Amino acid sequence: MNGPTLFDQQVVFLPSGDLERSDRFYRVLVGLPLVLDQGVCRIYRTGPHAFVGVCEHLDADATAGVIVTLVSDDVDGWYQRLAEAGVEFENPPSSNDRFGIYHVFVKDPDGNVLEIQRFGDPGWPAR
């Protein structure tokens, strides 16, 4: 295969029925820095080269079957921080032995599923 083998950056875009409500969730509650406001879309930094964006769609439905996974060694810290900020979780963090992970799920205001996860698998690439 000729040409580049990896991409420089990644952005995952999610639908939003209310951009201000989504901004409050991602920027204020989660604490992600806003890097670009395009009017109907806003893009937030999740890591050095990774981003999540929300785009206003007034008839937005959650992205069924899609999970945006944010990887962190401090799942419990994120859980505590977000819970204290008023974010509701269905369940606390837990281990998943099948995949060798420790994780928690949360939904954004539009029902899009976010997972905060720590890999226990030594094969996962370290930073």
CORLIN-V891273 format. One record per residue. N is the residue number from 1. PHI is phi in whole degrees, 0 to 359 (999 if undefined). PSI is psi in whole degrees, 0 to 359 (NA if undefined). D_CENTER is the distance of its C-alpha to the mean C-alpha in whole Angstrom. Layout:
((N/PHI/PSI/D_CENTER) (N/PHI/PSI/D_CENTER))
This chain:
((1/999/126/32) (2/266/158/32) (3/95/189/30) (4/294/149/27) (5/250/344/25) (6/226/158/21) (7/269/159/19) (8/280/325/19) (9/211/170/15) (10/221/136/12) (11/230/129/11) (12/253/123/9) (13/258/135/10) (14/238/149/10) (15/282/149/13) (16/224/131/14) (17/277/346/17) (18/208/102/17) (19/298/323/16) (20/293/320/17) (21/295/318/16) (22/294/320/12) (23/298/319/13) (24/299/318/14) (25/294/304/11) (26/286/317/9) (27/274/313/12) (28/274/305/14) (29/286/310/12) (30/283/328/9) (31/88/22/11) (32/281/136/10) (33/289/133/13) (34/284/123/14) (35/254/339/15) (36/203/126/17) (37/252/111/18) (38/260/16/19) (39/91/285/21) (40/264/356/19) (41/226/143/16) (42/230/139/14) (43/241/131/12) (44/241/145/10) (45/277/130/10) (46/251/343/7) (47/195/181/10) (48/306/324/14) (49/226/21/14) (50/230/145/10) (51/216/155/9) (52/236/137/7) (53/238/151/10) (54/237/135/11) (55/237/133/14) (56/288/124/17) (57/224/109/19) (58/299/335/21) (59/256/34/21) (60/295/136/18) (61/244/148/17) (62/302/152/14) (63/281/87/13) (64/304/129/15) (65/85/352/14) (66/263/134/11) (67/235/125/8) (68/268/115/5) (69/259/125/6) (70/252/119/5) (71/267/130/9) (72/207/143/11) (73/288/343/15) (74/249/63/14) (75/299/315/13) (76/297/321/15) (77/297/316/15) (78/296/318/12) (79/301/312/13) (80/297/313/16) (81/301/313/15) (82/289/321/13) (83/298/318/15) (84/295/333/18) (85/277/358/16) (86/99/5/17) (87/286/133/14) (88/265/136/15) (89/243/145/14) (90/284/325/16) (91/216/155/17) (92/284/172/17) (93/303/149/15) (94/209/164/18) (95/271/145/19) (96/237/99/19) (97/295/329/22) (98/302/318/22) (99/255/358/19) (100/65/44/20) (101/230/162/16) (102/237/127/16) (103/204/169/12) (104/214/147/11) (105/251/146/10) (106/215/151/9) (107/251/141/9) (108/283/176/9) (109/300/342/12) (110/262/3/13) (111/90/4/12) (112/291/136/9) (113/269/127/8) (114/247/142/5) (115/237/131/7) (116/255/123/7) (117/220/145/10) (118/241/129/13) (119/277/133/16) (120/262/350/19) (121/286/120/21) (122/296/348/23) (123/280/349/22) (124/290/134/19) (125/296/127/19) (126/284/165/19) (127/298/NA/18))
